[in-house]
Amino acid sequence: MEMLASYTALQIAVALAAAFGAAFIRGLAGFGLAILLVPVLALAMSPVEAVLATNVVAVLIGLSEIKRIMREAEKSAWTISLLVVIATFPGLYLLSITAPALARVLIALIALSAFFAMFLPKRPAHQPGAVQTGIVGIISGLLTGFAGMPGPPVVPYYLGRDIPKEIAKPSMLLIFTIAAGAGLGSGAAIGLLDWGLIVLGVLLFPAVLLGNHVGALAFGKVSDTAWRIFVMVVLAATALASLARLLGS
């Protein structure tokens, strides 16, 4: 709780604005909460704290719509989620022993990678084989622990295939919700999750809930083509911001 008292009013306002914006992107694109929110929170706290605080809000928003995403998600999402749970702990432990400055650079590079992965050749709609699905799950789990970002391998896995957005989005959201829960469990096991981070996540949740609701309303009004273009724009903006951060460090 002492950690919360150390934040300025400006830092809290920026965090709330970032939470709303990241949640709007999540509600529309099906991803983006961690990719956009973790780097912002990491400006005012350690990378580990930023990852865990983001995981708190990710779990809360995921639970608010869990019945729908479980019903609509592709079966592959469950396989990937299981592997994410297994691989999250090693990723978080690696983050805990990495110097904060280096961790911030690596997190920026991870966010950058999601954009370039979208330029891989388009694949058929059918579910990929066990090997490819397994690799995506393991890498996603490691990135969940290290950066709070399971998205870089997951987003291309679904959006790189010719499937409707009504399947791609809930599949990603199911994975991200379970990944966030795994991140919190790993943080508690290592002793890095404290009540201050949980309270911060709860305080950010109303902004996340509102932003996600507005984004979800927009999701229902766009075509598949427009949705995929929006996803690419979001990834491009994230990539440019990450690159600027690296060049400025």
C-alpha positions in Angstrom: 0.0 0.0 0.0 3.0 2.3 0.6 3.8 1.9 -3.1 0.4 3.4 -4.1 1.1 6.5 -1.9 4.3 7.1 -3.8 2.5 7.8 -7.1 1.7 11.4 -8.1 -1.7 12.6 -9.3 -0.3 12.9 -12.9 1.0 9.3 -12.8 -2.3 8.0 -11.7 -4.1 10.0 -14.4 -1.8 8.7 -17.1 -2.3 5.1 -15.8 -6.1 5.5 -15.9 -6.0 7.0 -19.4 -3.6 4.2 -20.6 -5.9 1.6 -19.0 -9.0 3.0 -20.8 -7.1 3.2 -24.2 -5.6 -0.2 -23.9 -9.0 -1.7 -22.9 -10.7 -0.1 -25.9 -8.2 -1.7 -28.2 -8.7 -5.0 -26.4 -12.5 -4.7 -26.8 -12.2 -4.0 -30.5 -9.1 -6.0 -31.6 -9.2 -8.9 -29.0 -5.7 -8.1 -27.7 -3.5 -5.1 -26.8 -4.2 -4.7 -23.1 -0.8 -5.9 -22.0 1.1 -4.8 -25.1 0.0 -1.2 -24.5 -0.4 -1.0 -20.7 2.7 -2.7 -19.4 5.2 -0.3 -21.0 3.3 2.7 -19.6 3.1 1.3 -16.1 6.8 0.4 -16.3 7.6 4.1 -16.5 6.5 4.5 -12.9 7.3 1.1 -11.4 9.6 -1.9 -12.0 8.8 -4.2 -15.0 7.8 -7.0 -12.7 5.3 -4.8 -10.9 3.9 -3.5 -14.2 3.4 -7.0 -15.5 1.6 -8.2 -12.3 -0.6 -5.1 -12.1 -1.6 -5.6 -15.7 -2.3 -9.2 -15.0 -4.7 -8.2 -12.2 -6.9 -6.1 -14.6 -6.6 -8.7 -17.3 -8.0 -11.4 -15.1 -10.8 -9.1 -13.9 -11.9 -8.1 -17.4 -11.6 -11.6 -18.7 -13.8 -13.0 -15.9 -16.4 -10.4 -16.7 -17.0 -12.1 -20.1 -15.7 -15.6 -19.5 -18.9 -17.5 -20.4 -19.1 -15.9 -23.8 -15.4 -16.4 -24.8 -15.4 -20.0 -23.5 -18.4 -20.7 -25.7 -17.0 -19.1 -28.9 -13.3 -19.9 -28.7 -11.6 -22.4 -31.0 -10.5 -25.7 -29.3 -6.8 -24.8 -30.0 -7.2 -22.0 -27.4 -7.5 -24.6 -24.6 -4.3 -26.4 -25.7 -2.3 -23.1 -25.9 -3.7 -22.0 -22.6 -2.5 -25.2 -20.9 1.0 -24.7 -22.2 0.9 -21.1 -21.2 0.2 -22.1 -17.6 3.2 -24.4 -17.6 5.6 -22.0 -19.2 4.6 -18.8 -17.3 6.6 -19.5 -14.1 10.0 -19.8 -15.8 9.3 -16.6 -17.7 8.5 -14.6 -14.6 11.5 -16.0 -12.8 13.7 -14.9 -15.6 12.2 -11.4 -15.4 12.8 -11.2 -11.7 16.6 -11.8 -12.1 16.9 -9.5 -15.2 18.2 -6.0 -14.7 15.2 -3.5 -15.0 16.9 -1.5 -17.8 17.5 -4.6 -19.8 14.0 -5.9 -19.1 12.4 -2.7 -20.4 14.4 -3.0 -23.7 13.4 -6.6 -24.1 9.8 -5.9 -23.4 9.8 -3.2 -26.0 11.3 -5.6 -28.5 8.7 -8.2 -27.7 5.9 -5.6 -28.4 7.7 -4.8 -31.7 7.8 -8.5 -32.7 4.0 -8.8 -32.9 3.8 -6.4 -35.7 6.5 -8.0 -37.9 5.0 -11.5 -37.3 1.8 -10.3 -39.1 3.8 -10.2 -42.4 4.2 -13.9 -42.4 2.4 -15.6 -45.3 -1.4 -16.1 -44.9 -2.4 -19.6 -43.9 -5.5 -21.7 -44.5 -8.4 -21.6 -42.0 -7.9 -25.1 -40.6 -6.2 -25.4 -37.2 -2.4 -25.9 -37.4 -0.8 -29.1 -36.2 0.2 -30.0 -32.7 3.9 -28.9 -33.1 3.1 -25.4 -34.2 0.3 -25.0 -31.7 2.6 -26.3 -29.0 5.4 -23.9 -29.9 3.0 -21.0 -29.8 1.7 -22.1 -26.3 5.2 -22.4 -24.8 6.5 -19.1 -26.2 3.3 -17.4 -25.2 3.7 -18.7 -21.6 7.4 -17.5 -21.4 6.4 -14.1 -22.7 3.4 -14.0 -20.2 5.9 -14.4 -17.4 8.6 -12.2 -18.7 6.6 -9.3 -20.2 3.0 -9.9 -19.4 2.5 -10.2 -23.1 1.2 -13.6 -24.4 0.1 -11.8 -27.6 3.1 -11.8 -30.0 2.9 -15.5 -30.9 -0.9 -15.8 -30.3 -2.1 -12.9 -32.5 -0.4 -14.1 -35.7 -1.5 -17.7 -34.9 -5.2 -16.7 -35.3 -5.1 -13.5 -37.4 -2.6 -15.1 -39.9 -5.3 -17.7 -40.8 -8.5 -17.1 -42.8 -11.0 -17.4 -40.0 -13.8 -15.1 -39.0 -13.1 -12.4 -36.4 -15.9 -13.9 -34.3 -13.7 -17.0 -33.7 -10.3 -15.3 -33.6 -11.1 -12.7 -31.0 -12.7 -15.0 -28.3 -9.9 -17.5 -28.8 -7.3 -14.9 -28.1 -9.2 -13.5 -25.2 -9.5 -16.9 -23.5 -5.8 -17.5 -23.8 -5.0 -14.0 -22.5 -7.3 -14.4 -19.5 -5.8 -17.7 -18.5 -2.3 -16.4 -19.1 -3.0 -13.5 -16.8 -4.2 -15.8 -14.1 -1.1 -17.9 -14.5 1.1 -14.8 -14.2 -0.6 -13.9 -11.0 -0.2 -17.4 -9.6 3.5 -17.4 -10.5 4.0 -14.0 -9.0 2.4 -15.1 -5.7 4.6 -18.3 -5.7 7.8 -16.3 -6.2 6.7 -13.8 -3.6 6.5 -10.8 -5.9 2.8 -10.2 -5.8 1.8 -7.8 -3.0 -1.5 -6.2 -2.0 -0.5 -2.9 -3.4 -0.4 -4.3 -6.9 -3.7 -5.9 -6.5 -5.3 -2.7 -5.2 -3.7 -0.8 -8.2 -5.3 -3.3 -10.6 -8.7 -3.0 -8.9 -8.4 0.8 -9.1 -7.7 0.6 -12.8 -10.4 -1.9 -13.5 -13.4 0.6 -13.9 -11.4 2.4 -16.7 -10.6 -1.0 -18.2 -14.2 -2.1 -18.0 -15.5 1.1 -19.7 -12.9 1.0 -22.4 -13.5 -2.6 -23.2 -17.2 -2.1 -23.4 -16.8 0.8 -25.9 -14.4 -1.2 -27.9 -16.7 -4.3 -27.9 -19.5 -2.1 -29.2 -17.3 -1.0 -32.1 -16.3 -4.6 -32.8 -19.9 -5.5 -33.6 -20.1 -2.8 -36.2 -17.0 -3.5 -38.4 -16.4 -6.0 -41.1 -13.7 -8.7 -41.1 -11.6 -6.7 -43.5 -11.9 -3.4 -41.5 -11.2 -5.3 -38.3 -7.9 -6.8 -39.7 -6.8 -3.4 -41.0 -7.4 -1.9 -37.5 -5.4 -4.7 -35.9 -2.5 -4.0 -38.3 -2.7 -0.3 -37.5 -2.6 -1.0 -33.8 0.4 -3.3 -34.1 2.1 -0.7 -36.3 1.6 2.0 -33.8 2.8 -0.2 -31.0 5.9 -1.1 -33.1 6.7 2.5 -33.8 6.3 3.5 -30.1 8.5 0.6 -29.1 11.2 1.5 -31.6 11.1 5.2 -30.4 11.5 3.9 -26.9 14.6 1.9 -27.8 16.2 4.7 -29.7 15.6 7.1 -26.9 17.0 4.8 -24.2 
